[in-house]
Amino acid sequence: MSLRDRVSARTPRLTRRLPDATPRSERRRRLARHLRRGAPAAVPRAAQAHIYLSTRWLSAFLVAILLIVLYLFLTHEAFLVQTIYVGGTRYLSGGEIFTRTGLIDPENPTRLTHLFWVNPAAIERRLEADPSIADVTVELGWPPMMVQVSVVEREPVLIWEQANLRVWVDASGRVMQLRQDLPNLPRVVVAKPSRTLNIGQCPLQGTEELLGPGSCIDLKTVIGVQQFKALYPNVDELVYDSAKGLGYRDGRGWMFWFGDGTDMLTKIAVYNEIVRQVYERRGRRFLEVNVSDPDAPYYSLAR
């Protein structure tokens, strides 16, 4: 045996271990077979631990939180409507508005309404049923300004006195409760109340009956009062007769009847001409002058 052969036999053969060329999918299949056989799977040291939370537990937790919030909302006194914020009023007080909202029981003031049960639309309808209120807006919020009420009141244009009761009347003829004395408003007094109801939209006008909610004054009559007041600002009181209409006691001692606001300027011109011809030229005094129909005026003279 040659020297080269002896050296080769003594020296171990050095081999280099190549990296594992097994595909990743093959390694996964081997691991799966290992697990099915019951062998423990090797977990790499660098693998991170994962915590899995069931969605059912998370949903139950959220439901519990919501129930607690709902309980506090329904039971806490901070959400009980004890006061309201009212704006836009001139004649009505905040207490009157609060009472008419229905949120408080006048017989049991300690019984309060929860914010959850407040119905803004129902409150608006209830307040707008009041003849003194033209429009209402109700808004809800969080404490302390939970209920906010904005009111537009009807403005009175005259005072109507019938059956010893004075009421306000607005520009559309709606009768309202008189709440305070306004000296700038003209006053109309029913001189001879009728015992029979009128035929028309305002059957109680000029009768012995009391005027209340739902009552009205004829629009032509209201316009007549406004026009006469504009022409004679110093006149504070007019008279109403169910047959003759509106009238004014002339300072010279007689009644001047002009009916309503129709053709007011023509009626005034006819009246002035009659006074000029009869009173100023002839010196005769009247008992009354009626120009309700300017085409057919008439008068009666004092003896």
Salt bridges, closest charged atoms under 4 A:
GLU26 OE1 - ARG29 NH2 2.56
GLU26 OE2 - ARG30 NE 3.70
GLU26 OE2 - ARG33 NH2 4.00
GLU96 OE2 - ARG100 NH2 3.94
GLU96 OE2 - ARG179 NH1 3.00
ASP130 OD2 - ARG100 NH1 1.52
GLU155 OE1 - ARG90 NH1 3.31
GLU161 OE1 - ARG166 NE 3.16
GLU161 OE1 - ARG187 NH1 2.61
ASP170 OD2 - ARG154 NH1 3.87
GLU208 OE2 - ARG195 NE 3.93
ASP236 OD1 - LYS229 NZ 3.34
GLU237 OE1 - ARG187 NH2 2.37
ASP250 OD1 - ARG252 NE 3.03
ASP260 OD1 - LYS267 NZ 3.39
GLU273 OE2 - ARG276 NH2 2.56
GLU288 OE1 - LYS244 NZ 2.83
